[in-house]
Amino acid sequence: MRKRDMGPFQLHHGPMKHVNLRLPDVLHEQAKTAAEADDRSLNSWLVSLVRRAVADGEHRSTQRT
C-alpha cells in the first residue's frame, strides 16, 4: 500500500486488517459512549482494548512458565 493511500492511523501503526465485528445494539451503543468519553473513535477504542487484552494474555502466559 502506498503511503498516500493510508490514513493517519495506518501511517502510525502500519498495514491494517479489516475485521467484521457483530455486536448487540445495546453493547454497540455502550461501546460508542465509552469511546466518546475517552475522546476516541470507536475503532481506536476497540484497538486499544484488543492491545491491552493481548498484552495481559502475554503477561499471564510468561508468568506461568
Distance bins in CASP14 RR format, pairs under 12 A and 6 or more apart:
PFRMAT RR
TARGET T0000
AUTHOR 0000-0000-0000
RMODE 2
METHOD distances of the structure
MODEL  1
1 7 0 0 0 0 1 0 0 0 0 0 0
1 10 1 0 0 1 0 0 0 0 0 0 0
1 11 0 0 0 0 0 1 0 0 0 0 0
1 14 0 0 0 0 1 0 0 0 0 0 0
1 15 1 0 0 1 0 0 0 0 0 0 0
1 16 0 0 0 0 1 0 0 0 0 0 0
2 10 0 0 0 0 0 1 0 0 0 0 0
2 11 0 0 0 0 0 1 0 0 0 0 0
2 15 0 0 0 0 0 1 0 0 0 0 0
3 10 0 0 0 0 1 0 0 0 0 0 0
3 11 1 0 0 1 0 0 0 0 0 0 0
3 12 0 0 0 0 0 1 0 0 0 0 0
3 14 0 0 0 0 0 1 0 0 0 0 0
3 15 0 0 0 0 0 1 0 0 0 0 0
4 10 0 0 0 0 0 1 0 0 0 0 0
4 11 0 0 0 0 1 0 0 0 0 0 0
5 11 0 0 0 0 0 1 0 0 0 0 0
5 14 0 0 0 0 0 1 0 0 0 0 0
5 15 0 0 0 0 0 1 0 0 0 0 0
5 16 0 0 0 0 0 1 0 0 0 0 0
6 12 0 0 0 0 1 0 0 0 0 0 0
6 13 0 0 0 0 1 0 0 0 0 0 0
6 14 1 0 0 1 0 0 0 0 0 0 0
6 15 0 0 0 0 1 0 0 0 0 0 0
6 16 0 0 0 0 1 0 0 0 0 0 0
7 13 0 0 0 0 0 1 0 0 0 0 0
7 14 0 0 0 0 1 0 0 0 0 0 0
7 15 0 0 0 0 0 1 0 0 0 0 0
7 16 0 0 0 0 1 0 0 0 0 0 0
7 43 0 0 0 0 0 1 0 0 0 0 0
8 14 0 0 0 0 0 1 0 0 0 0 0
8 16 0 0 0 0 0 1 0 0 0 0 0
8 41 0 0 0 0 0 1 0 0 0 0 0
8 44 0 0 0 0 0 1 0 0 0 0 0
9 15 0 0 0 0 0 1 0 0 0 0 0
9 16 1 0 0 1 0 0 0 0 0 0 0
9 40 0 0 0 0 0 1 0 0 0 0 0
9 41 0 0 0 0 1 0 0 0 0 0 0
9 43 1 0 0 1 0 0 0 0 0 0 0
9 44 1 0 0 1 0 0 0 0 0 0 0
9 47 0 0 0 0 1 0 0 0 0 0 0
9 48 0 0 0 0 0 1 0 0 0 0 0
10 16 1 0 1 0 0 0 0 0 0 0 0
10 17 0 0 0 0 0 1 0 0 0 0 0
10 18 0 0 0 0 0 1 0 0 0 0 0
10 43 0 0 0 0 0 1 0 0 0 0 0
10 47 0 0 0 0 0 1 0 0 0 0 0
12 44 0 0 0 0 0 1 0 0 0 0 0
12 47 0 0 0 0 0 1 0 0 0 0 0
13 43 0 0 0 0 0 1 0 0 0 0 0
13 44 0 0 0 0 0 1 0 0 0 0 0
13 47 0 0 0 0 1 0 0 0 0 0 0
13 48 0 0 0 0 0 1 0 0 0 0 0
13 51 0 0 0 0 1 0 0 0 0 0 0
16 43 0 0 0 0 1 0 0 0 0 0 0
16 44 0 0 0 0 0 1 0 0 0 0 0
16 47 0 0 0 0 1 0 0 0 0 0 0
17 47 0 0 0 0 0 1 0 0 0 0 0
17 50 0 0 0 0 0 1 0 0 0 0 0
18 43 0 0 0 0 0 1 0 0 0 0 0
19 43 0 0 0 0 1 0 0 0 0 0 0
19 46 0 0 0 0 1 0 0 0 0 0 0
19 47 0 0 0 0 0 1 0 0 0 0 0
19 50 0 0 0 0 1 0 0 0 0 0 0
21 27 0 0 0 0 0 1 0 0 0 0 0
21 28 0 0 0 0 1 0 0 0 0 0 0
21 31 0 0 0 0 1 0 0 0 0 0 0
21 42 0 0 0 0 0 1 0 0 0 0 0
21 43 0 0 0 0 1 0 0 0 0 0 0
21 46 1 0 0 1 0 0 0 0 0 0 0
21 47 0 0 0 0 0 1 0 0 0 0 0
21 49 0 0 0 0 0 1 0 0 0 0 0
21 50 0 0 0 0 0 1 0 0 0 0 0
22 28 0 0 0 0 1 0 0 0 0 0 0
23 29 0 0 0 0 1 0 0 0 0 0 0
23 30 0 0 0 0 1 0 0 0 0 0 0
23 31 1 0 0 1 0 0 0 0 0 0 0
23 32 0 0 0 0 1 0 0 0 0 0 0
23 42 0 0 0 0 1 0 0 0 0 0 0
23 46 0 0 0 0 1 0 0 0 0 0 0
24 30 0 0 0 0 1 0 0 0 0 0 0
24 31 0 0 0 0 0 1 0 0 0 0 0
25 31 0 0 0 0 0 1 0 0 0 0 0
25 32 0 0 0 0 0 1 0 0 0 0 0
26 32 0 0 0 0 0 1 0 0 0 0 0
26 33 0 0 0 0 0 1 0 0 0 0 0
27 33 0 0 0 0 0 1 0 0 0 0 0
27 34 0 0 0 0 0 1 0 0 0 0 0
27 42 0 0 0 0 0 1 0 0 0 0 0
27 46 0 0 0 0 0 1 0 0 0 0 0
28 34 0 0 0 0 0 1 0 0 0 0 0
28 35 0 0 0 0 0 1 0 0 0 0 0
28 42 0 0 0 0 1 0 0 0 0 0 0
28 45 0 0 0 0 0 1 0 0 0 0 0
28 46 0 0 0 0 0 1 0 0 0 0 0
29 35 0 0 0 0 0 1 0 0 0 0 0
29 36 0 0 0 0 0 1 0 0 0 0 0
29 42 0 0 0 0 0 1 0 0 0 0 0
30 36 0 0 0 0 0 1 0 0 0 0 0
30 37 0 0 0 0 0 1 0 0 0 0 0
30 42 0 0 0 0 0 1 0 0 0 0 0
30 45 0 0 0 0 0 1 0 0 0 0 0
31 37 0 0 0 0 0 1 0 0 0 0 0
31 38 0 0 0 0 0 1 0 0 0 0 0
31 40 0 0 0 0 0 1 0 0 0 0 0
31 41 0 0 0 0 0 1 0 0 0 0 0
31 42 1 0 0 1 0 0 0 0 0 0 0
31 43 0 0 0 0 0 1 0 0 0 0 0
31 44 0 0 0 0 0 1 0 0 0 0 0
31 45 1 0 0 1 0 0 0 0 0 0 0
31 46 1 0 0 1 0 0 0 0 0 0 0
31 48 0 0 0 0 0 1 0 0 0 0 0
31 49 0 0 0 0 1 0 0 0 0 0 0
32 38 0 0 0 0 0 1 0 0 0 0 0
32 40 0 0 0 0 0 1 0 0 0 0 0
32 41 0 0 0 0 1 0 0 0 0 0 0
32 42 1 0 1 0 0 0 0 0 0 0 0
32 43 0 0 0 0 0 1 0 0 0 0 0
32 44 0 0 0 0 0 1 0 0 0 0 0
32 45 0 0 0 0 1 0 0 0 0 0 0
32 46 0 0 0 0 0 1 0 0 0 0 0
33 40 0 0 0 0 0 1 0 0 0 0 0
33 42 0 0 0 0 1 0 0 0 0 0 0
33 45 0 0 0 0 0 1 0 0 0 0 0
34 40 0 0 0 0 1 0 0 0 0 0 0
34 41 0 0 0 0 0 1 0 0 0 0 0
34 42 0 0 0 0 1 0 0 0 0 0 0
34 44 0 0 0 0 0 1 0 0 0 0 0
34 45 1 0 0 1 0 0 0 0 0 0 0
34 46 0 0 0 0 1 0 0 0 0 0 0
34 48 0 0 0 0 0 1 0 0 0 0 0
34 49 0 0 0 0 1 0 0 0 0 0 0
35 41 1 0 0 1 0 0 0 0 0 0 0
35 42 1 0 1 0 0 0 0 0 0 0 0
35 43 0 0 0 0 1 0 0 0 0 0 0
35 44 1 0 0 1 0 0 0 0 0 0 0
35 45 1 1 0 0 0 0 0 0 0 0 0
35 46 1 0 0 1 0 0 0 0 0 0 0
35 47 0 0 0 0 0 1 0 0 0 0 0
35 48 0 0 0 0 1 0 0 0 0 0 0
35 49 0 0 0 0 1 0 0 0 0 0 0
36 42 0 0 0 0 1 0 0 0 0 0 0
36 44 0 0 0 0 0 1 0 0 0 0 0
36 45 0 0 0 0 1 0 0 0 0 0 0
37 45 0 0 0 0 1 0 0 0 0 0 0
38 44 0 0 0 0 1 0 0 0 0 0 0
38 45 1 0 1 0 0 0 0 0 0 0 0
38 46 0 0 0 0 0 1 0 0 0 0 0
38 47 0 0 0 0 0 1 0 0 0 0 0
38 48 0 0 0 0 1 0 0 0 0 0 0
38 49 0 0 0 0 0 1 0 0 0 0 0
39 45 0 0 0 0 1 0 0 0 0 0 0
39 48 0 0 0 0 0 1 0 0 0 0 0
40 46 0 0 0 0 1 0 0 0 0 0 0
40 47 0 0 0 0 1 0 0 0 0 0 0
40 48 1 0 0 1 0 0 0 0 0 0 0
40 49 0 0 0 0 0 1 0 0 0 0 0
41 47 0 0 0 0 1 0 0 0 0 0 0
41 48 0 0 0 0 0 1 0 0 0 0 0
42 48 0 0 0 0 0 1 0 0 0 0 0
42 49 0 0 0 0 0 1 0 0 0 0 0
43 49 0 0 0 0 0 1 0 0 0 0 0
43 50 0 0 0 0 0 1 0 0 0 0 0
44 50 0 0 0 0 0 1 0 0 0 0 0
44 51 0 0 0 0 0 1 0 0 0 0 0
45 51 0 0 0 0 0 1 0 0 0 0 0
45 52 0 0 0 0 0 1 0 0 0 0 0
46 52 0 0 0 0 0 1 0 0 0 0 0
46 53 0 0 0 0 0 1 0 0 0 0 0
47 53 0 0 0 0 0 1 0 0 0 0 0
47 54 0 0 0 0 0 1 0 0 0 0 0
48 54 0 0 0 0 0 1 0 0 0 0 0
48 55 0 0 0 0 0 1 0 0 0 0 0
49 55 0 0 0 0 0 1 0 0 0 0 0
49 56 0 0 0 0 0 1 0 0 0 0 0
50 56 0 0 0 0 0 1 0 0 0 0 0
50 57 0 0 0 0 0 1 0 0 0 0 0
51 57 0 0 0 0 0 1 0 0 0 0 0
51 58 0 0 0 0 0 1 0 0 0 0 0
52 58 0 0 0 0 0 1 0 0 0 0 0
52 59 0 0 0 0 0 1 0 0 0 0 0
53 59 0 0 0 0 0 1 0 0 0 0 0
53 60 0 0 0 0 0 1 0 0 0 0 0
54 60 0 0 0 0 0 1 0 0 0 0 0
54 61 0 0 0 0 0 1 0 0 0 0 0
55 61 0 0 0 0 0 1 0 0 0 0 0
55 62 0 0 0 0 0 1 0 0 0 0 0
56 62 0 0 0 0 0 1 0 0 0 0 0
56 63 0 0 0 0 0 1 0 0 0 0 0
57 63 0 0 0 0 1 0 0 0 0 0 0
57 64 0 0 0 0 0 1 0 0 0 0 0
58 64 0 0 0 0 0 1 0 0 0 0 0
58 65 0 0 0 0 0 1 0 0 0 0 0
59 65 0 0 0 0 0 1 0 0 0 0 0
END
